[in-house]
């Protein structure tokens, strides 16, 4: 059996989202690269190109992260690990993490 490398390109809608997605000094990008060592990640402008066996899974991860950022979430190392785990388990973080669980007495959302 032979394996073929897949190539996926993710286009990030704006520079502000790209900066938040990659993190300060690209720390989020390095964390993602460590979680998916078999996939090559190339960033140029607002495009992220992924090549490797798990490129489609990693592409879905970046799309989910962009969706979370668009909804006002902030990325941190622990949250990024959680999202990576959810994507690996074939869950949709944009649905799970943005779902309203409960409203407090003053109308604020409780997660």
FIKEMAR-591074 format. One record per residue (C-alpha): x, y, z; residue number from 0. Coordinates in nm, 3 decimals. Last residue first. Layout:
N
- X_Y_Z_NUM .
...
***
This chain:
111
- -2.002_2.848_3.041_110 .
- -2.228_3.105_3.203_109 .
- -2.373_3.374_2.977_108 .
- -2.480_3.693_3.147_107 .
- -2.849_3.769_3.180_106 .
- -2.826_3.919_3.529_105 .
- -2.954_3.600_3.695_104 .
- -2.705_3.385_3.507_103 .
- -2.764_3.227_3.171_102 .
- -2.670_2.865_3.106_101 .
- -2.498_2.644_2.853_100 .
- -2.467_2.867_2.552_99 .
- -2.282_2.684_2.278_98 .
- -1.967_2.861_2.160_97 .
- -1.723_2.594_2.278_96 .
- -1.919_2.298_2.143_95 .
- -2.024_2.432_1.803_94 .
- -1.698_2.601_1.707_93 .
- -1.509_2.311_1.866_92 .
- -1.655_2.061_1.617_91 .
- -1.576_1.706_1.726_90 .
- -1.388_1.444_1.524_89 .
- -1.189_1.320_1.827_88 .
- -0.874_1.464_1.665_87 .
- -1.060_1.793_1.626_86 .
- -1.149_1.790_1.997_85 .
- -0.794_1.713_2.103_84 .
- -0.658_2.000_1.894_83 .
- -0.923_2.231_2.044_82 .
- -0.818_2.134_2.397_81 .
- -0.450_2.183_2.320_80 .
- -0.534_2.528_2.181_79 .
- -0.724_2.614_2.497_78 .
- -0.424_2.519_2.711_77 .
- -0.178_2.715_2.494_76 .
- -0.395_3.029_2.474_75 .
- -0.631_3.144_2.203_74 .
- -0.886_3.418_2.265_73 .
- -1.248_3.364_2.164_72 .
- -1.439_3.649_1.998_71 .
- -1.665_3.460_1.757_70 .
- -1.427_3.525_1.465_69 .
- -1.147_3.373_1.674_68 .
- -1.351_3.056_1.724_67 .
- -1.421_3.027_1.352_66 .
- -1.053_3.083_1.270_65 .
- -0.962_2.804_1.513_64 .
- -1.219_2.571_1.353_63 .
- -1.079_2.642_1.007_62 .
- -0.724_2.582_1.134_61 .
- -0.827_2.247_1.285_60 .
- -1.011_2.147_0.967_59 .
- -0.692_2.211_0.771_58 .
- -0.502_1.998_1.022_57 .
- -0.740_1.710_0.959_56 .
- -0.706_1.759_0.582_55 .
- -0.326_1.776_0.605_54 .
- -0.299_1.452_0.803_53 .
- -0.095_1.256_0.549_52 .
- 0.117_1.552_0.449_51 .
- 0.112_1.902_0.307_50 .
- -0.055_2.208_0.459_49 .
- -0.067_2.555_0.304_48 .
- -0.174_2.846_0.523_47 .
- -0.279_3.156_0.334_46 .
- -0.313_3.511_0.471_45 .
- 0.037_3.620_0.373_44 .
- 0.247_3.307_0.335_43 .
- 0.240_3.032_0.595_42 .
- 0.375_2.684_0.524_41 .
- 0.290_2.384_0.744_40 .
- 0.441_2.041_0.671_39 .
- 0.245_1.754_0.825_38 .
- 0.404_1.453_0.999_37 .
- 0.483_1.658_1.311_36 .
- 0.113_1.732_1.383_35 .
- 0.102_1.826_1.754_34 .
- 0.446_1.989_1.732_33 .
- 0.337_2.193_1.428_32 .
- 0.025_2.305_1.618_31 .
- 0.236_2.428_1.911_30 .
- 0.476_2.603_1.673_29 .
- 0.185_2.784_1.506_28 .
- 0.045_2.888_1.843_27 .
- 0.385_3.033_1.945_26 .
- 0.426_3.227_1.620_25 .
- 0.617_3.511_1.793_24 .
- 0.287_3.608_1.956_23 .
- 0.015_3.385_1.821_22 .
- -0.037_3.230_1.477_21 .
- -0.416_3.251_1.492_20 .
- -0.423_3.592_1.662_19 .
- -0.197_3.741_1.394_18 .
- -0.396_3.572_1.117_17 .
- -0.725_3.700_1.260_16 .
- -0.599_4.059_1.253_15 .
- -0.465_4.007_0.901_14 .
- -0.806_3.908_0.764_13 .
- -1.010_3.625_0.612_12 .
- -0.766_3.332_0.666_11 .
- -0.735_3.117_0.356_10 .
- -0.666_2.749_0.427_9 .
- -0.479_2.549_0.163_8 .
- -0.471_2.168_0.168_7 .
- -0.219_1.932_0.009_6 .
- -0.245_1.557_0.057_5 .
- 0.049_1.324_0.051_4 .
- -0.008_0.987_-0.097_3 .
- 0.048_0.665_0.091_2 .
- 0.132_0.345_-0.085_1 .
- 0.000_0.000_0.000_0 .
***
